[in-house]
């Protein structure tokens, strides 16, 4: 090893995984590279040697380090704290950040020498400088950056086993749904990266498949629409051979031109937060755009997306306060019989930082409150609150029955046949069918299917 290499400080970045419950990580294609850690790696000066320990593919094993950076979703917070404690016991300073640490900064500070609240890019250089001088100062508050300052990640630190590359074109969301913490973390204003920057980043990718991680890739309003169109047209003009899926609001179907260019650019599936087919349930969670459109507009939305050769991944929530047994069985039947191609069934989960969590905590309706130990239950696949309309055991039994109904193999094969008929695309059909099988596997792993 050269003297120059020996002189470098060693930064170890860690992506922990919930080792109690597998949840959505049960499927390899449902695991995505930790973008935040990749971005921090790209912003780290060359006099640091950077390594990523990613539990998506291998359990944590100790590596020598001068500084450790850890991010975690809520369901993996305990694992993050466990790993942080190992390093701190060895005298190695630990910095934590990401969505959970930002929402629960006082808790995270019990296990780390410093916590970055919010987007870390604006303070990362200062964190590194303070770590080098031995003066980490507890809390650092990141600012919402202008979009042209959002750096691409350093991808050489990621495992080659990831099926999809993750790319972000924007941050923030103005919709402010009750169960979502995006607004608290990234703000209520869309901040879109320059299209040329995104296209340049896409050209560096070795992966053929891409997941655009934006909460809503088309955004809201004429300027966002223009940038989305420029992105898709730019992908075609540069001859990018990518297949991809993304997340968008129901209004994605309002613009045939945008859908057409998305399909030409390689889009094969769009994730849409439908949540429910019932007006009362949509009102409860403040799903304003869906309410404005009206539940009756769903079929028209699906038809327009299919006409472009793109499949629909519809997300549905079970366990809202307005949900009765009859309403839940109706929701399952809607999922099965509608033209949604792939179906995500999740249990209503109050995550820290959301208005939903605050409300249920104040009403003393959380079933698991021994924090931080109980965070492992908050993975979107387990009932963690006491519902209003029925006892928890009854709700859980109904969710199990609905899961069995929705992910019955005959249902999934019928869905695939219908997707091929409506989209005319074998790729879109394969995307949707494999996604359904992935969600079925999640149910099997949780013991919810017979």
SVG drawing of the C-alpha trace seen along z (x, -y; Angstrom):
<svg xmlns="http://www.w3.org/2000/svg" viewBox="-70 -27 75 49">
<polyline fill="none" stroke="black" stroke-width="0.4" points="0.0,0.0 1.4,-3.4 2.3,-6.0 -0.3,-8.3 -3.0,-5.8 -1.9,-5.2 -2.2,-8.9 -5.9,-9.1 -8.6,-9.2 -11.1,-6.4 -14.8,-7.1 -17.1,-4.1 -20.7,-4.6 -23.3,-2.1 -26.7,-1.2 -28.4,1.0 -31.3,3.3 -34.0,4.4 -32.8,7.8 -36.0,8.6 -38.5,8.3 -37.7,8.5 -40.7,6.6 -40.1,5.1 -36.4,6.1 -37.3,9.8 -37.0,9.4 -33.7,8.5 -35.5,6.3 -37.1,4.3 -33.7,3.2 -32.4,-0.1 -29.0,-1.8 -28.8,-4.3 -28.7,-7.5 -28.0,-9.7 -24.8,-7.8 -23.7,-7.9 -24.1,-11.6 -22.1,-12.2 -19.4,-10.0 -19.2,-12.1 -18.9,-15.3 -16.1,-13.8 -12.6,-15.2 -10.0,-12.9 -8.0,-12.8 -10.7,-10.5 -10.9,-6.8 -14.6,-5.9 -16.2,-2.5 -19.9,-1.5 -21.1,1.4 -24.5,2.3 -26.6,4.9 -28.9,5.3 -26.4,7.9 -24.1,8.9 -24.5,8.6 -22.4,5.9 -18.8,6.8 -16.6,4.4 -14.1,2.3 -11.6,-0.1 -12.6,-3.7 -11.8,-7.3 -15.5,-8.4 -18.7,-6.4 -21.8,-7.8 -25.1,-5.9 -28.5,-6.4 -31.6,-4.4 -35.3,-4.2 -37.5,-4.0 -37.8,-0.2 -34.0,0.2 -33.3,-2.5 -32.6,0.1 -30.0,1.8 -28.4,-1.5 -28.2,-2.3 -26.7,1.2 -24.0,0.7 -23.3,-2.9 -22.8,-1.6 -20.2,0.9 -18.1,-1.9 -18.5,-4.3 -17.4,-1.6 -14.2,-1.6 -13.8,-5.3 -14.8,-6.0 -17.1,-9.0 -20.4,-8.3 -22.6,-10.7 -26.2,-9.7 -28.7,-11.2 -31.5,-10.4 -35.3,-10.5 -35.6,-8.7 -32.7,-10.5 -34.1,-13.8 -37.5,-13.1 -36.2,-11.7 -33.0,-13.7 -32.9,-13.7 -33.3,-9.9 -30.6,-9.5 -28.2,-11.7 -28.2,-9.1 -26.4,-6.7 -24.3,-9.1 -21.8,-11.9 -23.6,-14.0 -26.9,-14.0 -27.6,-15.8 -31.2,-16.9 -32.6,-17.2 -30.6,-17.3 -27.0,-16.8 -25.2,-18.2 -25.0,-21.8 -23.3,-20.8 -21.3,-17.7 -18.0,-19.5 -18.3,-21.1 -19.1,-17.8 -16.0,-16.3 -13.9,-19.3 -15.3,-19.1 -14.7,-15.3 -11.1,-15.8 -10.5,-18.4 -12.3,-16.3 -15.1,-18.9 -18.3,-17.3 -21.0,-19.5 -24.2,-17.4 -26.9,-18.7 -26.3,-20.0 -29.2,-21.4 -29.1,-20.9 -30.7,-23.5 -33.0,-22.8 -30.6,-23.3 -31.2,-24.9 -31.7,-22.1 -28.5,-22.8 -26.5,-22.1 -27.9,-18.5 -24.9,-16.3 -25.1,-12.9 -24.0,-10.0 -20.7,-8.2 -21.8,-4.9 -18.6,-2.9 -19.3,-2.3 -22.6,-0.4 -22.9,3.3 -23.1,4.7 -26.0,6.8 -28.6,4.0 -31.1,4.7 -32.1,1.1 -30.0,-2.1 -31.7,-4.9 -31.9,-8.4 -33.5,-11.6 -34.7,-14.4 -36.5,-16.5 -37.1,-16.9 -40.1,-18.1 -43.9,-17.7 -46.7,-20.2 -49.5,-17.6 -48.9,-17.0 -50.8,-13.8 -51.3,-13.0 -49.3,-9.7 -46.3,-11.1 -43.1,-12.6 -41.7,-13.9 -43.0,-17.4 -41.3,-17.6 -38.0,-16.3 -37.8,-17.8 -40.3,-20.7 -43.5,-21.6 -41.9,-23.1 -40.8,-21.0 -37.1,-21.6 -36.2,-20.1 -32.6,-19.4 -31.4,-20.8 -32.4,-18.4 -28.9,-18.3 -27.5,-17.3 -29.9,-14.3 -29.2,-13.3 -25.5,-13.4 -25.9,-11.3 -28.1,-8.7 -25.3,-8.3 -22.9,-7.2 -25.1,-4.3 -24.1,-0.7 -27.5,0.6 -30.1,1.1 -33.0,0.6 -33.6,-2.6 -35.9,-3.7 -36.7,-7.4 -37.1,-7.9 -38.9,-11.2 -42.2,-11.2 -43.8,-12.7 -41.6,-12.7 -44.0,-15.0 -44.4,-17.5 -47.2,-20.1 -47.8,-22.9 -46.6,-24.0 -42.9,-24.4 -42.6,-21.0 -44.4,-19.5 -42.0,-21.2 -39.0,-19.8 -40.4,-16.3 -41.0,-16.4 -37.5,-17.7 -36.1,-14.8 -37.9,-12.1 -37.2,-13.7 -33.5,-14.1 -33.3,-10.4 -34.6,-9.5 -32.3,-12.0 -29.3,-10.7 -30.2,-7.1 -30.3,-5.8 -31.3,-2.2 -32.9,-2.2 -36.1,-0.6 -37.5,-2.3 -40.3,-2.9 -41.2,-6.0 -43.7,-7.4 -46.3,-10.1 -49.6,-11.5 -52.9,-10.6 -52.6,-13.7 -49.8,-12.0 -52.6,-10.8 -53.7,-14.4 -51.0,-14.9 -50.9,-12.4 -47.7,-13.9 -45.8,-13.5 -47.0,-9.8 -46.0,-9.2 -42.5,-10.5 -42.1,-8.7 -42.9,-5.4 -40.5,-6.2 -37.8,-6.9 -38.3,-3.5 -41.0,-3.9 -42.7,-0.6 -44.5,-1.2 -45.8,-4.1 -46.4,-3.9 -49.5,-5.8 -50.7,-6.3 -54.4,-5.5 -54.7,-4.6 -58.5,-3.9 -61.5,-3.9 -63.7,-5.5 -64.2,-9.2 -64.4,-9.1 -61.0,-7.3 -59.4,-9.7 -60.7,-12.6 -59.3,-11.1 -55.7,-11.0 -56.0,-14.4 -55.4,-12.8 -56.4,-16.1 -55.5,-15.5 -57.4,-12.1 -60.4,-13.8 -60.3,-16.6 -60.2,-14.1 -62.8,-11.9 -62.6,-8.2 -64.6,-7.7 -61.7,-9.1 -59.4,-6.1 -60.5,-4.0 -59.9,-6.9 -56.5,-7.4 -55.6,-3.7 -56.9,-3.7 -54.7,-6.7 -51.6,-5.2 -52.2,-1.9 -52.7,-3.5 -49.1,-4.7 -47.9,-1.1 -47.2,-1.7 -48.5,0.4 -49.9,-0.9 -48.6,0.0 -51.4,-1.1 -50.7,-1.5 -53.6,-0.9 -53.7,-1.4 -55.6,0.8 -56.4,-0.2 -57.7,-3.8 -60.0,-5.0 -63.0,-5.0 -62.3,-1.4 -65.0,1.1 -64.8,4.8 -67.1,4.2 -65.0,1.3 -61.8,3.4 -63.3,6.3 -64.6,3.8 -61.1,2.4 -59.6,5.8 -62.3,6.5 -61.6,3.1 -57.9,4.0 -58.6,7.4 -61.2,6.2 -59.9,2.8 -57.4,2.3 -54.5,1.7 -51.8,4.0 -49.6,4.4 -51.0,4.0 -49.3,2.8 -51.2,3.5 -49.8,1.9 -51.0,1.5 -51.6,-2.1 -48.3,-3.0 -47.8,-6.1 -44.2,-7.1 -42.4,-9.7 -42.6,-13.2 -46.0,-12.7 -49.3,-14.3 -50.7,-10.8 -48.1,-9.7 -48.6,-12.8 -52.4,-12.3 -52.3,-8.6 -49.7,-9.2 -51.8,-12.0 -54.8,-9.7 -52.8,-6.9 -53.6,-4.5 -50.1,-3.3 -49.7,0.4 -45.9,0.3 -44.4,-2.5 -41.2,-1.1 -39.0,-3.3 -36.4,-2.8 -36.9,0.9 -40.3,1.0 -39.3,-0.9 -38.7,2.5 -42.4,3.0 -43.0,-0.2 -42.2,1.3 -45.6,0.9 -46.4,4.6 -47.6,4.8 -50.5,3.3 -49.0,0.9 -52.0,-1.2 -55.5,-0.6 -58.1,-1.2 -61.4,-3.0 -63.9,-0.8 -62.8,2.7 -60.5,4.4 -56.8,4.9 -57.2,8.6 -60.2,8.4 -58.5,5.8 -55.4,7.9 -57.5,11.0 -59.3,9.1 -56.0,7.8 -54.7,11.4 -57.8,12.5 -57.6,9.5 -53.9,10.2 -54.7,13.8 -57.4,12.6 -55.3,10.0 -52.2,12.1 -53.8,15.3 -51.8,16.7 -54.8,17.0 -55.6,13.4 -52.0,12.4 -52.0,14.4 -55.4,12.9 -53.9,9.5 -50.9,10.2 -53.1,11.3 -55.1,8.1 -52.0,5.9 -50.7,7.4 -54.1,6.7 -54.3,3.1 -50.7,2.0 -49.6,4.1 -46.2,4.3 -44.6,7.5 -42.0,5.4 -44.7,3.5 -46.5,6.8 -43.4,8.4 -42.7,5.4 -46.2,5.6 -46.3,9.4 -42.9,9.6 -43.9,6.7 -47.0,8.6 -45.0,11.8 -42.6,9.7 -45.5,8.4 -46.9,11.9 -43.5,13.0 -43.7,10.3 -47.0,11.7 -45.6,15.3 -42.6,14.1 -44.9,12.5 -47.1,15.6 -50.1,13.9 -50.8,16.3 -51.7,20.0"/>
</svg>
